[in-house]
Amino acid sequence: MCRMESSNQVASNTGAHDRNRMAIIAVVVAVALAVAGLSWWAVSAHHASRLAQAQSTCAQAADRLRVAQNKYDALHDGDAANAATITSKQVADATTVTVLASTYAQQAPQRAACNVDGATALGEAAVRIDKNTAWYDQHTVELRKATDAVNKSHDAKTLQDARGALDEQVKAAQAKVKGSAGKVKDDKTRKDLKTLIDKASKIKDGTDVKAMNSQAKQLNTLMGKVDASMKAKTDADRKAAEEQAQREAEAAAAAAQAQAQQQAQQYVAPQQSYTPTYTVPQQSYTPQYTAPQQTTPQYTAPAQPAQPATPSKPNTGSGPISGGHGMTGPCDAACQAEAMKPIQR
């Protein structure tokens, strides 16, 4: 009996021991599983945290790149592009144009983005993005410096040209005022030009390019008005001279006509029918008259009256007309009386 009880007791103890072992194993397994689960969770959480951090870092880098790139593009396509159109002849220092051309032509880096998987890849992308951002920041500074240099040199050349142009206009205007004295129809144009010359002479020593260009333009306009006034006076003088010459010519013609009329009035035209006249010689001369003889004349009436011969030359009064005092035949008392009349001059 005792042995049987002892055997049962031993078996009972053995069964309890096995149950304890199983419980312990179960606990150990459970603990192991729990530890493994915790480890996996920890690892997963770490990886998730690292990935999230990498994503955030890359996103922030991309934002910085976008800002830097926008600044560079705005400068490159705006002020720098305008300055790049300026030539070396339009600046005071030609080297500024060369430097800008070189800086403006720089090639931007290849695009980098966060469109990758994994924390490692994201980290590498963030590094590339930061390098690009540094390139844009640096070249924005260099491009701005080169652009400003060209613009400053261009402004200096523009001021120099404006000042030189205004100075030339002032000198031309001064010569115009001097050369137009007494030659303008309206002297107010010269006075206005003198006033503007004094004003322009003060402005040309300043830095206001707009004012200089305006003064040069006004000087040119007023010089044109002086020229127009000079031409007006020249035309008026020429017209007055032509009118005076015409009046003198008309007066001369009228005087010549009057003189011709006076001479015509003093001139007596010869009679159409010629009557022989006798001009008494200037010397004292007593006409000798011979009476007809007492013999009875034999008279035969002519068929028609004899026509006196036309003298070839006018009687100069130096002597009697040849042929018996202008008579061509016998003359009665009436005929002789007619011959004694003086010639009317």
Secondary structure, 3 states (H helix, E strand, C coil): CHHHHHHHHHHHHHHHHHHHHHHHHHHHHHHHHHHHHHHHHHHHHHHHHHHHHHHHHHHHHHHHHHHHHHHHHHHHHCHHHHHHCCCHHHCCCCHHHHHHHHHHCCCCCCCCCCCCCCHHHHHHHHHHHHHHHHHHHHHHHHHHHHHHHHHHHHHHHHHHHHHHHHHHHHHHHHHHHHHCCCCCCCCHHHHHHHHHHHHHHHHCCCCCHHHHHHHHHHHHHHHHHHHHHHHHHHHHHHHHHHHHHHHHHHHHHHHHHHHHHHHHHHCCCCCCCCCCCCCCCCCCCCCCCCCCCCCCCCCCCCCCCCCCCCCCCCCCCCCCCCCCCCCCCCCCHHHHHHHHCCCCC
